Amino acid sequence: MGCCGEQNDAEEELQNHLLSSSSSSASSFTDPSTVISPMNSHFSALACPDTLRLILSNLSVTDLARASCVCRAWSSVASDNNMIVLAFMAPWKLKEVVGMPLNGSFWRDNGIGKFAISHRLARGDTVASLAVKYSVQVMDIKRLNNMMSDHGIYSRERLLIPISSPELLIDGTCYIEFDTYAKREAAVLYLQGAPEKKPSCLLNRVTSVHGRRRIINSLRRSMQVDDETAQYYLSISNGNPRAALSEFSADLEWERQGALA
């Protein structure tokens, strides 16, 4: 009758074993083949895929990885992508996870640090103001986004914000994304709904990624600053390198005058 019939027989056998083991619990010597444990993976009740799915669906991500190492039958079930995703979602009561990570090891850790909120930057946003808005630490935002200085915010269109309250994830939908600025994959939560289409480049006059990188490197050497400071001055100058140098020089002069005053 297929697996369903086998499952009924397996469940009956499982019950018989449980009853027999409880009646003989006083005995000091027990046949290892009658003990129900992950180490006894050849026990017929634990060989049916449907029964295994029922049991393994209650395991955490870490325990699911361990179960996949028991034997081939267990591995085929425990390594199933649907099983792994459900185990990843379960602790946070997520509704759905959309997308697949670039690396399968992404699923091995489903701690709160794996999740982030996507915040689309608007005029007037600062790292400090966003830290207050989302009740997180400034350093946590900078660390998550791979930012060396606050100026890095001006070269981006969005920031990843750490999750401060696990309740935000309940019944939520997360999108597996690789953030090129943060240089990391994260399960990203959009508080306003689904992600928008990929935004256009901020720099109007620099359309080539390679050309933009070359200009930033040149500005960084000329100004003797880090990448993010160079990107900041290039962004406020609408992609014009000469205007960026002029803005930087004007700021330096203002600082010198302030120091002399």
Residue frames relative to the residue before (quaternion, step in Angstrom):
aa qw qx qy qz dx dy dz
M 1.0000 0.0000 0.0000 0.0000 0.00 0.00 0.00
G 0.6024 -0.5735 0.3774 0.4072 3.56 1.20 0.15
C 0.7987 -0.3439 0.2312 0.4363 3.49 -1.38 -0.22
C 0.6104 0.5673 -0.3631 0.4169 3.59 1.04 -0.72
G 0.6678 0.4813 -0.3042 0.4795 3.57 0.97 -0.89
E 0.6370 0.5222 -0.3213 0.4671 3.53 1.04 -0.82
Q 0.6333 0.5404 -0.3336 0.4423 3.57 1.04 -0.79
N 0.6443 0.5128 -0.3329 0.4594 3.61 0.97 -0.80
D 0.6517 0.4990 -0.3108 0.4792 3.57 1.01 -0.85
A 0.6513 0.5238 -0.3145 0.4501 3.55 1.01 -0.84
E 0.6614 0.5019 -0.3113 0.4623 3.57 0.97 -0.85
E 0.6293 0.5202 -0.3365 0.4692 3.58 1.09 -0.74
E 0.6501 0.5083 -0.3119 0.4709 3.55 1.01 -0.85
L 0.6185 0.5508 -0.3334 0.4505 3.54 1.07 -0.78
Q 0.6633 0.4996 -0.3021 0.4682 3.58 0.93 -0.88
N 0.6421 0.5247 -0.3241 0.4554 3.58 1.00 -0.82
H 0.6550 0.5085 -0.3113 0.4642 3.54 1.00 -0.80
L 0.6349 0.5280 -0.3283 0.4586 3.55 1.01 -0.81
L 0.6699 0.4958 -0.3017 0.4631 3.58 0.96 -0.89
S 0.6814 0.4884 -0.2978 0.4565 3.57 0.92 -0.89
S 0.6601 0.5062 -0.3159 0.4563 3.57 1.04 -0.76
S 0.6521 0.5059 -0.3262 0.4609 3.58 1.07 -0.67
S 0.6661 0.5039 -0.3099 0.4543 3.59 1.07 -0.73
S 0.7480 0.3512 -0.2051 0.5245 3.55 1.18 -0.52
S 0.2800 0.8017 -0.4903 0.1964 3.59 1.19 0.44
A 0.6191 0.5599 -0.3557 0.4204 3.58 1.16 -0.49
S 0.5841 0.5963 -0.3727 0.4054 3.54 1.19 -0.42
S 0.4205 -0.7205 0.4974 0.2380 3.56 -0.99 0.83
F 0.7439 0.3493 -0.1995 0.5336 3.56 1.17 -0.51
T 0.0009 -0.8035 0.5927 -0.0555 3.55 -0.64 1.19
D 0.4882 -0.6543 0.4932 0.3004 3.52 -0.96 0.85
P 0.4502 -0.7184 0.4540 0.2739 3.66 -0.56 1.10
S 0.6289 0.5637 -0.3473 0.4077 3.60 1.07 -0.61
T 0.6923 0.4539 -0.2809 0.4855 3.60 1.22 -0.35
V 0.5524 0.6003 -0.3985 0.4191 3.61 1.25 0.04
I 0.3147 -0.7497 0.5533 0.1809 3.57 -0.79 1.03
S 0.3113 0.7278 -0.5561 0.2533 3.57 -0.47 1.19
P 0.6492 -0.5156 0.3760 0.4139 3.59 -1.21 0.38
M 0.6230 0.5529 -0.3439 0.4335 3.59 1.12 -0.57
N 0.7040 0.3938 -0.2480 0.5364 3.59 1.22 -0.47
S 0.0438 0.8706 -0.4873 0.0512 3.54 0.73 1.12
H 0.6057 0.5601 -0.3642 0.4323 3.60 1.24 -0.12
F 0.4116 0.6835 -0.4832 0.3604 3.57 1.30 0.03
S 0.5108 -0.7135 0.3794 0.2933 3.58 -0.60 1.16
A 0.6163 0.5536 -0.3577 0.4310 3.63 1.06 -0.61
L 0.7287 0.3932 -0.2302 0.5112 3.59 1.20 -0.49
A 0.5795 0.5905 -0.3696 0.4229 3.57 1.24 0.28
C 0.5928 0.5631 -0.3712 0.4402 3.61 1.18 -0.41
P 0.5105 -0.6841 0.4259 0.2999 3.64 -0.70 1.05
D 0.6578 0.5170 -0.3213 0.4436 3.60 0.94 -0.85
T 0.6519 0.4984 -0.3102 0.4800 3.57 1.02 -0.81
L 0.6417 0.5292 -0.3189 0.4544 3.57 1.01 -0.85
R 0.6435 0.5215 -0.3297 0.4530 3.59 0.94 -0.84
L 0.6362 0.5364 -0.3211 0.4521 3.56 1.01 -0.83
I 0.6985 0.4611 -0.2650 0.4788 3.57 0.96 -0.88
L 0.7358 0.4543 -0.2433 0.4394 3.57 0.76 -1.10
S 0.5555 0.6216 -0.3939 0.3872 3.61 1.18 -0.39
N 0.6580 0.5020 -0.3080 0.4692 3.59 1.24 -0.31
L 0.5636 0.6249 -0.3786 0.3854 3.59 1.26 -0.06
S 0.5128 -0.6100 0.5072 0.3281 3.52 -1.29 0.48
V 0.7067 -0.4397 0.3247 0.4493 3.58 -1.29 0.16
T 0.6681 0.5094 -0.2975 0.4535 3.58 0.93 -0.92
D 0.6929 0.4689 -0.2787 0.4715 3.58 0.88 -0.93
L 0.6015 0.5525 -0.3550 0.4548 3.57 1.14 -0.60
A 0.6333 0.5197 -0.3236 0.4734 3.58 1.06 -0.76
R 0.6447 0.5092 -0.3199 0.4720 3.59 1.03 -0.75
A 0.6447 0.5377 -0.3199 0.4393 3.57 0.99 -0.87
S 0.6344 0.5508 -0.3362 0.4256 3.58 1.07 -0.69
C 0.6617 0.5117 -0.2988 0.4594 3.58 1.26 -0.33
V 0.4837 0.6968 -0.4274 0.3127 3.60 1.27 -0.15
C 0.7525 -0.2432 0.1985 0.5790 3.58 0.77 -1.01
R 0.7180 -0.4556 0.3029 0.4303 3.56 -1.29 0.16
A 0.6456 0.5289 -0.3280 0.4426 3.60 0.96 -0.84
W 0.6756 0.4760 -0.2930 0.4808 3.57 0.96 -0.87
S 0.6419 0.5469 -0.3279 0.4260 3.57 0.97 -0.84
S 0.6381 0.5471 -0.3324 0.4278 3.58 0.98 -0.81
V 0.6989 0.4333 -0.2595 0.5064 3.58 1.14 -0.65
A 0.7062 0.4788 -0.2689 0.4469 3.58 0.82 -1.02
S 0.6930 0.4619 -0.2753 0.4802 3.61 1.17 -0.52
D 0.4223 0.7026 -0.4685 0.3294 3.57 1.27 0.02
N 0.5313 -0.6766 0.4074 0.3065 3.57 -0.80 1.03
N 0.6387 0.5321 -0.3350 0.4434 3.60 0.97 -0.78
M 0.6312 0.5293 -0.3248 0.4647 3.57 1.03 -0.78
I 0.6720 0.5085 -0.2930 0.4516 3.57 0.93 -0.96
V 0.6628 0.5065 -0.3061 0.4587 3.59 0.93 -0.90
L 0.6505 0.5132 -0.3160 0.4621 3.59 0.98 -0.85
A 0.6484 0.5020 -0.3129 0.4793 3.59 1.03 -0.78
F 0.6215 0.5415 -0.3256 0.4631 3.58 1.11 -0.71
M 0.7198 0.4635 -0.2383 0.4585 3.57 0.98 -0.90
A 0.5785 0.6845 -0.3575 0.2625 3.54 0.98 -0.93
P 0.6957 0.4881 -0.3288 0.4119 3.68 0.67 -0.92
W 0.7489 0.3945 -0.2052 0.4914 3.58 1.11 -0.67
K 0.3843 -0.7551 0.4524 0.2786 3.59 1.33 0.03
L 0.1881 0.8045 -0.5326 0.1836 3.54 0.98 0.91
K 0.4744 -0.6609 0.5049 0.2885 3.55 -1.17 0.61
E 0.8025 -0.1173 0.1388 0.5683 3.57 0.92 -0.92
V 0.1554 -0.7270 0.6564 0.1282 3.53 -1.30 0.52
V 0.1622 -0.8105 0.5611 0.0445 3.57 -0.67 1.16
G 0.7698 0.3330 -0.2620 0.4774 3.55 -0.93 0.93
M 0.3161 -0.7255 0.5832 0.1831 3.51 -1.36 0.34
P 0.4732 -0.6828 0.4717 0.2954 3.59 -0.96 0.80
L 0.5969 -0.5626 0.4310 0.3762 3.56 -1.25 0.38
N 0.7765 0.2089 -0.0943 0.5869 3.54 1.15 -0.74
G 0.4951 -0.6933 0.4439 0.2778 3.56 -0.83 1.00
S 0.5720 0.6059 -0.3788 0.4027 3.59 1.19 -0.44
F 0.4444 0.7013 -0.4452 0.3353 3.59 1.27 -0.23
W 0.6909 0.5159 -0.2807 0.4215 3.58 0.97 -0.90
R 0.5578 0.6614 -0.3832 0.3233 3.59 1.17 -0.48
D 0.7639 0.2468 -0.1460 0.5781 3.57 1.16 -0.51
N 0.0053 0.8057 -0.5918 0.0223 3.58 -0.61 1.10
G 0.2211 0.7805 -0.5421 0.2193 3.55 1.02 0.84
I 0.6948 -0.4925 0.3253 0.4110 3.57 -1.24 0.36
G 0.6128 0.5753 -0.3431 0.4193 3.58 1.16 -0.55
K 0.5742 0.5928 -0.3740 0.4232 3.58 1.25 -0.23
F 0.7022 0.4504 -0.2402 0.4963 3.58 1.27 -0.41
A 0.0028 0.7896 -0.6134 0.0145 3.55 -1.21 0.55
I 0.3956 -0.6703 0.5725 0.2578 3.54 -1.32 0.46
S 0.3273 -0.7238 0.5705 0.2088 3.57 -1.02 0.79
H 0.0403 -0.7919 0.6093 -0.0015 3.58 -0.71 1.10
R 0.2784 -0.7518 0.5775 0.1541 3.56 -0.65 1.12
L 0.4083 -0.7553 0.4630 0.2202 3.56 -0.59 1.16
A 0.1161 -0.7722 0.6235 0.0378 3.52 -1.11 0.86
R 0.6769 -0.4791 0.3573 0.4297 3.55 -1.26 0.32
G 0.7786 0.3165 -0.2507 0.4804 3.56 -0.88 0.95
D 0.5185 0.6344 -0.4226 0.3875 3.60 1.23 -0.20
T 0.0107 -0.7541 0.6565 0.0141 3.54 -1.12 0.77
V 0.6504 -0.5026 0.3775 0.4264 3.55 -1.24 0.32
A 0.6524 0.5267 -0.3096 0.4484 3.57 1.00 -0.86
S 0.6760 0.4909 -0.3058 0.4566 3.60 0.90 -0.87
L 0.6503 0.5028 -0.3153 0.4742 3.58 1.08 -0.70
A 0.6040 0.5505 -0.3545 0.4544 3.58 1.09 -0.67
V 0.6587 0.4917 -0.2996 0.4844 3.58 1.02 -0.82
K 0.6582 0.5369 -0.3136 0.4246 3.58 0.91 -0.95
Y 0.7933 0.3069 -0.1474 0.5048 3.58 0.93 -0.91
S 0.4322 -0.7365 0.4313 0.2912 3.59 1.31 0.20
V 0.5144 0.5946 -0.4488 0.4248 3.55 0.85 1.04
Q 0.5821 -0.5865 0.4352 0.3573 3.55 -1.31 0.14
V 0.5916 -0.5818 0.4288 0.3572 3.57 -1.12 0.72
M 0.6750 0.5039 -0.2984 0.4487 3.58 0.87 -0.94
D 0.6219 0.5416 -0.3482 0.4456 3.60 1.07 -0.63
I 0.6344 0.5122 -0.3224 0.4810 3.58 1.06 -0.75
K 0.6791 0.4918 -0.2932 0.4593 3.57 0.88 -0.93
R 0.6543 0.5106 -0.3162 0.4595 3.57 0.99 -0.80
L 0.6647 0.5146 -0.3020 0.4496 3.58 0.93 -0.90
N 0.7609 0.3747 -0.1838 0.4969 3.57 1.06 -0.79
N 0.4427 -0.7233 0.4403 0.2949 3.57 1.28 0.25
M 0.3633 0.7362 -0.4779 0.3124 3.56 1.00 0.93
M 0.3112 -0.7568 0.5491 0.1701 3.55 -0.90 0.97
S 0.7983 0.0590 -0.0161 0.5992 3.56 1.13 -0.62
D 0.6569 -0.5185 0.3736 0.4001 3.57 -1.28 0.30
H 0.5614 0.6199 -0.3895 0.3858 3.60 1.16 -0.48
G 0.5478 0.6550 -0.3848 0.3504 3.58 1.18 -0.52
I 0.5603 0.6266 -0.3816 0.3844 3.57 1.19 -0.46
Y 0.6772 0.5331 -0.2996 0.4093 3.59 1.07 -0.70
S 0.6696 0.4753 -0.3085 0.4802 3.59 1.21 -0.22
R 0.6782 0.4792 -0.2756 0.4842 3.58 1.28 0.08
E 0.3967 -0.7041 0.5357 0.2449 3.53 -1.27 0.35
R 0.7915 0.0727 -0.0690 0.6030 3.56 1.26 -0.25
L 0.2170 -0.7349 0.6211 0.1646 3.52 -1.36 0.30
L 0.3809 -0.6638 0.5857 0.2671 3.52 -1.25 0.51
I 0.1668 -0.7965 0.5780 0.0605 3.57 -0.83 1.03
P 0.4669 -0.6773 0.4771 0.3094 3.63 -0.77 0.91
I 0.4804 -0.6464 0.5111 0.3003 3.56 -1.18 0.62
S 0.2206 -0.8032 0.5431 0.1063 3.59 -0.61 1.12
S 0.7904 0.1805 -0.0836 0.5794 3.58 1.15 -0.61
P 0.4338 -0.7206 0.4755 0.2576 3.62 -0.60 1.09
E 0.5497 0.6290 -0.3989 0.3781 3.60 1.15 -0.50
L 0.5665 0.6112 -0.3835 0.3979 3.60 1.17 -0.49
L 0.6771 0.5161 -0.2876 0.4388 3.58 1.14 -0.60
I 0.5183 0.6658 -0.4161 0.3389 3.60 1.17 -0.45
D 0.8441 0.0185 -0.0837 0.5294 3.56 -0.80 1.14
G 0.4770 0.6771 -0.4335 0.3550 3.58 1.19 0.45
T 0.3365 -0.6992 0.5899 0.2234 3.54 -1.36 0.26
C 0.1186 -0.7980 0.5897 0.0380 3.56 -0.74 1.09
Y 0.2534 -0.7600 0.5857 0.1229 3.54 -1.15 0.75
I 0.3583 -0.7262 0.5446 0.2182 3.57 -0.77 1.04
E 0.0986 0.8136 -0.5587 0.1271 3.58 -0.46 1.21
F 0.2815 -0.7052 0.6186 0.2020 3.52 -1.25 0.54
D 0.2090 -0.7833 0.5767 0.1007 3.57 -0.59 1.16
T 0.3865 -0.7662 0.4670 0.2129 3.56 -0.53 1.20
Y 0.6512 0.4894 -0.3259 0.4798 3.60 1.09 -0.56
A 0.7117 0.4357 -0.2549 0.4885 3.57 0.87 -0.93
K 0.2556 -0.8026 0.4948 0.2138 3.57 1.29 -0.45
R 0.6504 0.4606 -0.3362 0.5018 3.55 0.92 0.97
E 0.4004 -0.6619 0.5700 0.2769 3.53 -1.31 0.38
A 0.0236 0.7954 -0.6041 0.0425 3.54 -1.04 0.77
A 0.4214 -0.6275 0.5795 0.3046 3.53 -1.33 0.38
V 0.1313 -0.8596 0.4937 0.0082 3.54 -0.06 1.38
L 0.2156 -0.7676 0.5975 0.0855 3.52 -0.93 1.04
Y 0.1757 -0.7643 0.6141 0.0884 3.58 -0.89 1.00
L 0.3321 -0.7809 0.4973 0.1805 3.57 -0.39 1.22
Q 0.7092 0.4440 -0.2571 0.4834 3.57 1.18 -0.52
G 0.7262 -0.3755 0.2396 0.5236 3.58 1.24 0.21
A 0.8020 -0.2562 0.2113 0.4965 3.54 -1.15 -0.71
P 0.5989 -0.5697 0.4079 0.3877 3.62 -1.15 0.46
E 0.4805 -0.6527 0.5027 0.3006 3.52 -1.15 0.64
K 0.6474 -0.4667 0.4025 0.4484 3.53 -1.32 0.06
K 0.6553 -0.5207 0.3637 0.4088 3.54 -1.19 0.57
P 0.3991 -0.7438 0.4808 0.2374 3.62 -0.62 1.10
S 0.5554 -0.6019 0.4589 0.3445 3.53 -1.23 0.53
C 0.6441 -0.5389 0.3756 0.3920 3.55 -1.23 0.44
L 0.5068 -0.6699 0.4553 0.2951 3.57 -1.03 0.79
L 0.7123 0.4405 -0.2620 0.4795 3.58 1.03 -0.75
N 0.3583 -0.7842 0.4711 0.1862 3.55 -0.46 1.23
R 0.7611 0.4030 -0.2110 0.4623 3.56 0.96 -0.83
V 0.7054 0.3898 -0.2579 0.5329 3.59 1.22 -0.17
T 0.0656 -0.8411 0.5369 -0.0025 3.58 -0.20 1.26
S 0.6816 0.4681 -0.2868 0.4839 3.57 1.12 -0.52
V 0.4763 -0.6700 0.4881 0.2933 3.56 -0.88 0.95
H 0.6568 0.5044 -0.3129 0.4651 3.57 0.96 -0.85
G 0.6630 0.5019 -0.3084 0.4620 3.58 0.96 -0.85
R 0.6317 0.5312 -0.3254 0.4614 3.57 1.03 -0.77
R 0.6514 0.5160 -0.3105 0.4614 3.58 0.98 -0.87
R 0.6506 0.5244 -0.3087 0.4544 3.57 1.02 -0.84
I 0.6591 0.5002 -0.3082 0.4695 3.60 0.98 -0.83
I 0.6460 0.5177 -0.3254 0.4569 3.60 0.96 -0.84
N 0.6411 0.5204 -0.3234 0.4622 3.58 0.99 -0.82
S 0.6493 0.5154 -0.3113 0.4646 3.56 1.01 -0.81
L 0.6590 0.4994 -0.3026 0.4742 3.59 0.97 -0.88
R 0.6362 0.5445 -0.3300 0.4358 3.58 0.97 -0.85
R 0.6709 0.4821 -0.2979 0.4782 3.58 1.00 -0.83
S 0.6724 0.5058 -0.3021 0.4482 3.58 0.94 -0.86
M 0.7364 0.4083 -0.2210 0.4922 3.57 0.96 -0.90
Q 0.2620 -0.7714 0.5173 0.2622 3.56 1.26 -0.56
V 0.4713 0.6313 -0.4504 0.4200 3.53 0.86 1.11
D 0.6038 -0.5434 0.4191 0.4055 3.58 -1.30 -0.01
D 0.7352 -0.4409 0.2916 0.4244 3.58 -1.33 0.24
E 0.6965 0.4996 -0.2934 0.4233 3.57 0.83 -0.98
T 0.6227 0.5138 -0.3476 0.4769 3.61 1.07 -0.66
A 0.6408 0.5134 -0.3257 0.4688 3.58 0.99 -0.82
Q 0.6533 0.5073 -0.3127 0.4669 3.60 0.96 -0.83
Y 0.6174 0.5579 -0.3440 0.4350 3.58 1.04 -0.76
Y 0.7112 0.4448 -0.2726 0.4711 3.59 0.79 -0.98
L 0.6230 0.5232 -0.3497 0.4646 3.58 1.08 -0.59
S 0.6666 0.5119 -0.3087 0.4453 3.60 0.99 -0.79
I 0.6969 0.4564 -0.2878 0.4725 3.60 0.94 -0.82
S 0.6759 0.4532 -0.2872 0.5053 3.58 1.31 -0.24
N 0.4891 -0.7020 0.4029 0.3252 3.56 1.30 0.43
G 0.7155 -0.4818 0.2516 0.4390 3.57 1.02 0.83
N 0.5435 0.6066 -0.4081 0.4123 3.59 1.22 0.21
P 0.3774 -0.7679 0.4652 0.2268 3.65 -0.35 1.18
R 0.6516 0.5140 -0.3294 0.4503 3.61 0.95 -0.80
A 0.6531 0.4987 -0.3112 0.4773 3.55 1.00 -0.83
A 0.6117 0.5516 -0.3442 0.4507 3.59 1.09 -0.69
L 0.6555 0.4985 -0.3053 0.4781 3.60 0.99 -0.84
S 0.6388 0.5249 -0.3235 0.4602 3.56 1.04 -0.77
E 0.6451 0.5132 -0.3147 0.4706 3.59 0.97 -0.84
F 0.6545 0.5123 -0.3069 0.4637 3.56 0.97 -0.88
S 0.6582 0.5059 -0.3061 0.4660 3.59 0.93 -0.88
A 0.6419 0.5213 -0.3225 0.4607 3.58 1.02 -0.81
D 0.6510 0.5071 -0.3152 0.4687 3.59 0.99 -0.75
L 0.6370 0.5213 -0.3276 0.4639 3.58 1.01 -0.78
E 0.6568 0.5093 -0.3077 0.4632 3.57 0.97 -0.86
W 0.6357 0.5249 -0.3251 0.4632 3.58 1.03 -0.79
E 0.6524 0.5083 -0.3127 0.4673 3.58 1.01 -0.80
R 0.6421 0.5191 -0.3306 0.4572 3.61 1.00 -0.77
Q 0.6613 0.5037 -0.3062 0.4639 3.54 0.95 -0.85
G 0.6397 0.5258 -0.3189 0.4611 3.54 1.06 -0.74
A 0.6568 0.5121 -0.3095 0.4590 3.55 1.06 -0.73
L 0.6809 0.4878 -0.2862 0.4652 3.58 1.10 -0.67
A 0.5983 0.5985 -0.3577 0.3947 3.57 1.17 -0.57
